[in-house]
Amino acid sequence: MEVITHITANYLPLVVKKRLGLYCFIEPDVPRLIEGDPVRLQQVISNLLNNAIKFTDTGCIILQVRVRDCYLEFRVRDTGVGIDSREINQLFDPFFQVGTGVQRHFQGTGLGLAICEKLVNLMDGDVEVISELGMGSIFAIRIPLYHHQNTVLSANDRWQGKVLWLDIRNARLESYLLDLLGYFGATIRRYCGEQTQPEDVLICDYPSQLSPPLLAWIQLSIEHIGLPQETRPAYWSLSTSTLLEIVPLLDWILRGQQPVDNSSLQLHAPKTNQDNNADLQILVVDDHPINRRLLADQLTTLGYRVITANDGLDALVALNTNTVDMVLTDVNMPNMDGYRLTERLRQLNHNFPIIGVTANALAEGKQRCIEAGMDNCLSKPVTLDTLRQMLLYYSDQVRRSR
């Protein structure tokens, strides 16, 4: 289940930048380990999350993981533009684009969803879509639980006698916390201004100037990125995208010791690369503004200098005035796609590494990239660790050729 770690860590900065909320609700009975293909599973869930971010300008996105009838279910819910019910049945056809003007702007999404469904089917799973135009969407994938180990949390009474107060305005968040925290024997109460005790803990989802007597105050924030942080004495900030972190945090607060049952699902902030890559400049080519920004931010995190282009024609213009050491290009773009861009660059005797970025995770998609003249290709969504490993090889190749 470490796929959740990579997904939320990669997308949270983009969600925060759009001023959206990202809530990750992992239910306590979810298995700690399952038998399956983590790479493909990560690609599918990330594709759904990426689309939710694209089509949502206000509100929030919820990633829910739960067990239902011997299936593991991942649900991505958004408050975005939604889809006309008449078009849902066609949504997973290759190259189909939903009809509204807003969604037609994001060309290429249909191919990603078609590949998602194919990958889920290969895992003996299925995909469900619930959507209404103007009301947001829910994309759910289910995969069978053939073999699995334990659950992410083990119920016990280690917080017996402790009082946790909830001051939560978001009803879904409150419901999740009631179920999650009830696993450990604590007394859970809704806070409405009552008298608290110095050994109590209060959990809220908004900043407050109140200062009742408490052992600790935990604010669940849609803006916080990274591990839980004590922003001032006894006042903690925790991301709504890493809600399971509240369990080890409360262990530390309530019991004054290292967490018990420290789950493999703990979510951590993305690693940063300590290598100095400032001597290399990479051109990112993608017609989707969100994808382009996400990839550019990842490269900046890894220490590279970055310039961007909207499509193949724009990339050729950028290369007239800039020196680049590598190109990362989407393969499906209007005006000039990544395949034609690569062919043109090779005709112009550009020998720098060209890496395609494709939604087609299957073998034929990668083969087409190589045939066009690319050195390699990455499957969407591109994780920071995957990008780091790929570029490590080609960065060394560029430096040795100088």
HUBELDA-V323904 format. One record per residue. N is the residue number from 1. RES is the residue in one small letter. PSI is psi as a letter, one per 20 degrees, with the letter a starting at -180 (none if undefined). Layout:
BEGIN
n=[N,N]
res=[RES,RES]
psi=[PSI,PSI]
END
This chain:
BEGIN
n=[1,2,3,4,5,6,7,8,9,10,11,12,13,14,15,16,17,18,19,20,21,22,23,24,25,26,27,28,29,30,31,32,33,34,35,36,37,38,39,40,41,42,43,44,45,46,47,48,49,50,51,52,53,54,55,56,57,58,59,60,61,62,63,64,65,66,67,68,69,70,71,72,73,74,75,76,77,78,79,80,81,82,83,84,85,86,87,88,89,90,91,92,93,94,95,96,97,98,99,100,101,102,103,104,105,106,107,108,109,110,111,112,113,114,115,116,117,118,119,120,121,122,123,124,125,126,127,128,129,130,131,132,133,134,135,136,137,138,139,140,141,142,143,144,145,146,147,148,149,150,151,152,153,154,155,156,157,158,159,160,161,162,163,164,165,166,167,168,169,170,171,172,173,174,175,176,177,178,179,180,181,182,183,184,185,186,187,188,189,190,191,192,193,194,195,196,197,198,199,200,201,202,203,204,205,206,207,208,209,210,211,212,213,214,215,216,217,218,219,220,221,222,223,224,225,226,227,228,229,230,231,232,233,234,235,236,237,238,239,240,241,242,243,244,245,246,247,248,249,250,251,252,253,254,255,256,257,258,259,260,261,262,263,264,265,266,267,268,269,270,271,272,273,274,275,276,277,278,279,280,281,282,283,284,285,286,287,288,289,290,291,292,293,294,295,296,297,298,299,300,301,302,303,304,305,306,307,308,309,310,311,312,313,314,315,316,317,318,319,320,321,322,323,324,325,326,327,328,329,330,331,332,333,334,335,336,337,338,339,340,341,342,343,344,345,346,347,348,349,350,351,352,353,354,355,356,357,358,359,360,361,362,363,364,365,366,367,368,369,370,371,372,373,374,375,376,377,378,379,380,381,382,383,384,385,386,387,388,389,390,391,392,393,394,395,396,397,398,399,400,401,402]
res=[m,e,v,i,t,h,i,t,a,n,y,l,p,l,v,v,k,k,r,l,g,l,y,c,f,i,e,p,d,v,p,r,l,i,e,g,d,p,v,r,l,q,q,v,i,s,n,l,l,n,n,a,i,k,f,t,d,t,g,c,i,i,l,q,v,r,v,r,d,c,y,l,e,f,r,v,r,d,t,g,v,g,i,d,s,r,e,i,n,q,l,f,d,p,f,f,q,v,g,t,g,v,q,r,h,f,q,g,t,g,l,g,l,a,i,c,e,k,l,v,n,l,m,d,g,d,v,e,v,i,s,e,l,g,m,g,s,i,f,a,i,r,i,p,l,y,h,h,q,n,t,v,l,s,a,n,d,r,w,q,g,k,v,l,w,l,d,i,r,n,a,r,l,e,s,y,l,l,d,l,l,g,y,f,g,a,t,i,r,r,y,c,g,e,q,t,q,p,e,d,v,l,i,c,d,y,p,s,q,l,s,p,p,l,l,a,w,i,q,l,s,i,e,h,i,g,l,p,q,e,t,r,p,a,y,w,s,l,s,t,s,t,l,l,e,i,v,p,l,l,d,w,i,l,r,g,q,q,p,v,d,n,s,s,l,q,l,h,a,p,k,t,n,q,d,n,n,a,d,l,q,i,l,v,v,d,d,h,p,i,n,r,r,l,l,a,d,q,l,t,t,l,g,y,r,v,i,t,a,n,d,g,l,d,a,l,v,a,l,n,t,n,t,v,d,m,v,l,t,d,v,n,m,p,n,m,d,g,y,r,l,t,e,r,l,r,q,l,n,h,n,f,p,i,i,g,v,t,a,n,a,l,a,e,g,k,q,r,c,i,e,a,g,m,d,n,c,l,s,k,p,v,t,l,d,t,l,r,q,m,l,l,y,y,s,d,q,v,r,r,s,r]
psi=[j,i,h,h,g,g,g,h,h,h,i,g,h,h,g,h,h,j,k,r,p,o,p,o,n,o,q,h,j,p,q,g,q,r,p,a,n,h,g,h,g,g,g,g,g,h,g,g,g,g,h,g,g,g,j,p,h,q,c,r,p,p,o,p,p,r,p,o,l,j,q,p,p,p,p,o,p,r,k,b,h,r,p,p,h,i,i,g,h,i,h,j,p,p,j,p,p,q,i,q,h,g,h,h,h,m,q,i,h,g,g,g,h,g,h,g,h,g,h,g,h,h,j,k,a,r,p,q,p,p,q,p,p,i,j,a,q,p,p,p,q,p,q,q,n,g,p,r,p,a,r,h,q,p,p,r,k,i,k,p,i,q,p,p,p,p,m,p,h,o,g,g,g,g,g,g,h,g,g,g,h,i,h,j,j,q,p,p,q,p,p,k,j,r,p,r,q,i,j,r,p,p,p,r,k,q,q,q,i,q,m,r,p,q,h,q,p,o,p,o,p,i,i,p,p,a,r,q,p,n,h,r,p,j,o,q,p,p,q,i,i,l,h,i,i,h,g,h,g,h,g,g,g,h,i,k,r,q,q,q,l,o,q,i,j,p,p,q,q,q,q,q,p,i,q,o,j,i,i,p,p,p,p,p,o,p,i,o,h,g,g,g,g,g,h,g,h,g,h,h,h,j,j,q,q,p,q,q,q,h,a,g,g,h,g,h,g,h,i,h,j,q,p,q,h,q,p,o,p,q,h,o,q,r,f,o,r,h,g,h,g,g,g,g,h,h,h,j,k,p,j,q,p,p,p,q,o,q,i,n,i,r,h,h,g,h,h,h,g,g,h,i,j,q,h,r,q,q,p,q,q,o,q,g,g,g,g,g,g,g,h,g,g,h,g,h,g,g,h,h,i,none]
END
